Amino acid sequence: MHAGGAMPLPNPGRREENSSRRIPMDTVVYTLVPPQGKASTALWFPPIILVVVLLVVGILVTKTIAGAKSSTFALSSSGLTIRGDLWGRTIPAAALRGGSARIVDLQSEPSLAPRRRTAGTAIPGYRSGWWRLASGEKSLLYLTATDRAVHVPTTEGFSLLLSVDAPERFVAQLKRVAPAG
């Protein structure tokens, strides 16, 4: 409370030396009546929805960044296990066409370049998930480098396009595990 029992208010209409007005002591201020019942409860839904959406987005971004840094491709006689972000899975050896697997440069082979993301992630330097290639082929990507990616056809209606740390060794082992072409 200010001197004289009044609160200063801005005076947007006039410019004066002392540009504050005082509320007289006999002024009564009323507030809005809060909503009752269901209307009161409904006011909580937008903030709750916002918090849930932000949490989900935060988890997805965290998972994507972690996947970009630490995805692995475990190749064994039972198949290829991809671990990383949301799109990891195991593809049985019988579904891999290792005889047709090869190292590709996506600049030299534009038909294999990812064109349209159908369910996946794309951040600078990292693409993963389900994409359509320029040729129209459906492909599961884990791609960080486009000059030495491994293209692996499967018998399940999609291909794999992977950036592995030793592509020659990966393709050689894949041809031993799943020699079908």
N, C-alpha and C positions, 0 to 999 in steps of 0.2 A: 504494500500500500504506500502511496506517495503522500507527501505533505498535503494537508487539507482533505484527506479521505477520498481523493479522486485519482483515477488512472489516466495517464496521457494516451491520447489517440492520435493517429496521423490525420492530417488535414489535407487531403489531396486537392480540394477545390481552390484553396487560397494559399497564397504565400505570405507569411507574416514573419516578423522577427522571431517570435516564439511560435513555432509551427506545431504546437501541440494543443489539443483541447482536453478538457477535463470532463469525466463522467460525473454528473451530479450524484450526491449521496443517496438520493431517493430513487435511483435507477435500479430496477430489478432485472437480472439476466436470467433467461430461461434456456434450457438445453433440450435437445431432441430426445424424445422418449425412445429408449432402445426397443427394437422389435421383440415381440413376445413369441413363444412357441416355436413353430416350424421355421418361421422367417428368421428367428435368431440363430437357429442351427444352420440354416442355409448360408449365412454369412461366413461360416467357417470353411465351406467347401472350396472356394477359389484359392485361399492360401494353402490349404492341404494339398490340392491338386498341383499347385505350383511347386511345392516342396517335393512331392513325389516325382514330378517330371524332372526337376533339377537333379535329384538323386539318381534317377535312371540315366540321364544324360551324363552325369559325372562318372558313373560306373562304366558306361560304354566307352567314354573317352579314355578312362584309365586302362580298361581292358585292351583297347586298341593300341595305345602307346606301349603297354607292356608286351603285346603281341608283336609289335614292330621291332622291339628290341630283343625278344627271346623266343621267337618261333623255332620249333625243331621239327625235323622230318626223320622219323625212325623207320628204317627199311629192314624188314626181316622176311623170313620165309612165309609168314602169315599175311604179309601185306605192308602197306605204307600207313604209318600213323602220323598224322599232322597234329601238332600241339601248338597253340599260340593264342589267338584271340577267339572270337565267337564262332569261327567257321571251321575249327579243327574237327577231325574225324579220322576213322580208320577205313581204308579202302582195301578190300581183300586182294591178295596177290592174283587170284584168278580174274579179277576185274581190270587189272593193269595190263596194258599192251606195251610191255617193256621193249619188245623188239622194234617198236616204232618210236621209242623215246629218243629225243635228240636235243642238243644244245642249240638255241636259236638267238639271233640278234633281231630284236623287234623292229629296228630301223631298216634292216635288210629284208625282213619278211613282214611287211605291214598287214598282211591278212591275219596274222596272229596277234596283232596289237589289241589290247583291251579298248573297247569303244563305249560300251554302255553298262553301267553298274545296275544289276537287278536286285541284289541284296548284298551289300558289302560296305567296305570302308575305303576311303580315299583321302589320305593326308599327304602332304608333300613328301616324296621319297618312299611312300609305302601304299600299296593297294592290296586288299585282300577281300575274300568273299566271292560271291557269284557275279560273274560278268559275262557279257556277250562280246566275243572277239569281232574284229572287222569282217571276218568271213561268215559271221552269223553263228558260229559254234559257241555252245555254252561251255564256260570254263570256270574252274575253281582256282583263284589266284592267291599266291603269297609272293608278292613281287616287290623287290626293292631295287633291282638292277635290270635294265632292259637289254643290255648288250650280251649277257651270257645267262639267259634264262633257260630252264629245262621245260620242254613241252612233252607231256606224257598223255597220250590218248588212253581212254578207258573203254570198257564194253558197256558202261552204264549211262551212255548218252551225254557225257561231258568229258572234257580234258582237264589236265592240270597244267598250270604255268607257275613254276616255282623258281625262286632265287635261292640256290643252295651254295654253301661255301666252297665245295669241291665238285663242280658239275660233272667233270669227266669221270671221277670215281663213282658218283651217284648214278650216272647213266650206266656205267659198266656193271655195278651191283644190281641195278634194276633189271638189266638184261639177263642176269643170272637167276634172279628171284622170279621174274615173270617174263619168260622168253617169248611168249606169244606176241605176234605183231599185228 
